[in-house]
Amino acid sequence: MKKNRRQSTIINNFFTLASIIMITITLVVYMKFIRDDKSNSAENKMHLEKINVSALECEDETSSSKLFNQKLLNNSLLALSKGYYKLDGGYIKSLNSKSIIEEFIQIEELDSFFTQAINIKAKKDIKKFLKINYEIIENDKEKKIDLKKQIKFKAGTIKTSFRANSIEIFTFSKDFKFYDKKEIQSIIDCTIKVYKNHAKKYK
């Protein structure tokens, strides 16, 4: 009987020791990996959260902006300040009414407005750069509209997308009421100001 009790005690002690070892390993794994993952997730979430950015005077109900990547936004601002950027502009013409946008203003002139707003000439023959893709969208006057929605008069919209390594990081769009080059230039100037305003407000 004593021998059986001794064997039972040894077996119990073995399983107790094994249980302690398993619990210890589990705690170590949790502390090292799972907890770290949660901390990293919380940290990443903090980086993604948007800090309140005060709207500029040039922004109104016809304008909108959206941030996609905070880190690339800040890096792109540094690239812009050194002239590491390229402009890529185009038209989206009206289909149902006669298009006059291309006759009204040329891409070269729009590019010059962006260069003036940035106040730094783009460098040539660069491999890495911030791509500023913009579209001047002509309003389709004869297009059928939903009368239940409030439609405000506009001649068109300028939509600009800032991209790094083909990744969209920030967009801004604003309507223009008339075919007026000074208004177009002021919108482009506003675009660059809003872009910079958002970049400097993030950690």
URBELUR-V437032 format. One record per residue. N is the residue number from 1. PHI is phi in radians with two decimals (999 if undefined). BURIAL is + if it has 16 or more other ideal C-beta (glycine too) atoms within 10 Angstrom, else -. Layout:
{{N | PHI | BURIAL} {N | PHI | BURIAL}}
This chain:
{{1 | 999 | -} {2 | -1.10 | -} {3 | -1.13 | -} {4 | -1.15 | -} {5 | -1.13 | -} {6 | -1.10 | -} {7 | -1.12 | -} {8 | -1.10 | -} {9 | -1.12 | -} {10 | -1.10 | -} {11 | -1.11 | -} {12 | -1.09 | -} {13 | -1.10 | -} {14 | -1.09 | -} {15 | -1.17 | -} {16 | -1.11 | -} {17 | -1.11 | -} {18 | -1.09 | -} {19 | -1.12 | -} {20 | -1.09 | -} {21 | -1.09 | -} {22 | -1.10 | -} {23 | -1.12 | -} {24 | -1.07 | -} {25 | -1.07 | -} {26 | -1.07 | -} {27 | -1.13 | -} {28 | -1.10 | -} {29 | -1.08 | -} {30 | -1.09 | -} {31 | -1.13 | -} {32 | -1.41 | -} {33 | -1.90 | -} {34 | -1.13 | -} {35 | -1.14 | -} {36 | -1.08 | -} {37 | -1.09 | -} {38 | -1.16 | -} {39 | -1.11 | -} {40 | -1.12 | -} {41 | -1.11 | -} {42 | -1.14 | -} {43 | -1.15 | -} {44 | -1.10 | -} {45 | -1.12 | -} {46 | -1.11 | -} {47 | -1.18 | -} {48 | -1.43 | -} {49 | -1.17 | -} {50 | -1.54 | -} {51 | -1.40 | -} {52 | -1.03 | -} {53 | -1.96 | -} {54 | -1.22 | -} {55 | -1.18 | -} {56 | -1.42 | -} {57 | -1.09 | -} {58 | -1.35 | -} {59 | -1.50 | +} {60 | -2.58 | -} {61 | -1.21 | -} {62 | -1.63 | -} {63 | -1.98 | +} {64 | -2.66 | -} {65 | -2.41 | +} {66 | -2.62 | -} {67 | -1.76 | +} {68 | -1.97 | -} {69 | -2.61 | +} {70 | -1.13 | +} {71 | -1.12 | -} {72 | -1.18 | +} {73 | -1.06 | +} {74 | -1.14 | -} {75 | -1.10 | -} {76 | -1.18 | +} {77 | -1.13 | +} {78 | -1.13 | -} {79 | -1.10 | +} {80 | -1.08 | +} {81 | -1.14 | -} {82 | -1.77 | -} {83 | 1.49 | +} {84 | -1.55 | +} {85 | -2.59 | +} {86 | -2.39 | -} {87 | -1.74 | +} {88 | -2.44 | -} {89 | -1.89 | +} {90 | -2.87 | -} {91 | -1.93 | +} {92 | -2.13 | -} {93 | -1.46 | +} {94 | -1.20 | +} {95 | -1.80 | -} {96 | -1.65 | -} {97 | -2.26 | -} {98 | -1.10 | -} {99 | -1.48 | -} {100 | -2.20 | -} {101 | -1.09 | +} {102 | -1.23 | -} {103 | -1.30 | -} {104 | -1.24 | +} {105 | -2.61 | +} {106 | -1.63 | -} {107 | -1.03 | -} {108 | -1.05 | -} {109 | -1.25 | -} {110 | -1.11 | +} {111 | -1.02 | +} {112 | -1.15 | -} {113 | -1.14 | +} {114 | -1.14 | +} {115 | -1.08 | +} {116 | -1.14 | -} {117 | -1.17 | +} {118 | -1.28 | +} {119 | 1.18 | -} {120 | -2.52 | -} {121 | -1.28 | -} {122 | -1.25 | +} {123 | -1.31 | -} {124 | -1.80 | -} {125 | 0.95 | -} {126 | -1.99 | -} {127 | -1.55 | -} {128 | -1.95 | -} {129 | -2.81 | +} {130 | -1.50 | +} {131 | -1.71 | +} {132 | -1.83 | +} {133 | -1.72 | +} {134 | -2.28 | +} {135 | -2.30 | +} {136 | -1.76 | +} {137 | -1.72 | +} {138 | -1.45 | +} {139 | -1.22 | +} {140 | -1.54 | +} {141 | -1.14 | -} {142 | -1.64 | -} {143 | -1.23 | -} {144 | -1.15 | -} {145 | -2.16 | -} {146 | -1.45 | -} {147 | -1.21 | -} {148 | -1.27 | -} {149 | -1.57 | -} {150 | -1.37 | -} {151 | -1.81 | -} {152 | -1.68 | -} {153 | -1.13 | -} {154 | -2.75 | -} {155 | -1.54 | +} {156 | 3.07 | +} {157 | -2.44 | +} {158 | -1.92 | +} {159 | -1.99 | +} {160 | -2.15 | +} {161 | -2.13 | +} {162 | -1.72 | +} {163 | -2.32 | +} {164 | -2.18 | +} {165 | 0.93 | -} {166 | 1.20 | -} {167 | -1.72 | -} {168 | -1.28 | -} {169 | -2.01 | +} {170 | -2.78 | +} {171 | -2.30 | +} {172 | -2.55 | +} {173 | -2.40 | +} {174 | -2.70 | +} {175 | -1.41 | +} {176 | -2.08 | +} {177 | -1.44 | -} {178 | -2.24 | -} {179 | -1.44 | -} {180 | -2.28 | -} {181 | -1.12 | -} {182 | -1.15 | -} {183 | -1.17 | +} {184 | -1.06 | +} {185 | -1.11 | +} {186 | -1.16 | +} {187 | -1.19 | +} {188 | -1.14 | +} {189 | -1.08 | +} {190 | -1.11 | +} {191 | -0.97 | +} {192 | -1.18 | +} {193 | -1.14 | +} {194 | -1.16 | +} {195 | -1.00 | +} {196 | -1.18 | +} {197 | -1.10 | -} {198 | -1.22 | +} {199 | -1.11 | +} {200 | -1.35 | -} {201 | -1.60 | -} {202 | -1.94 | +} {203 | -1.41 | -}}
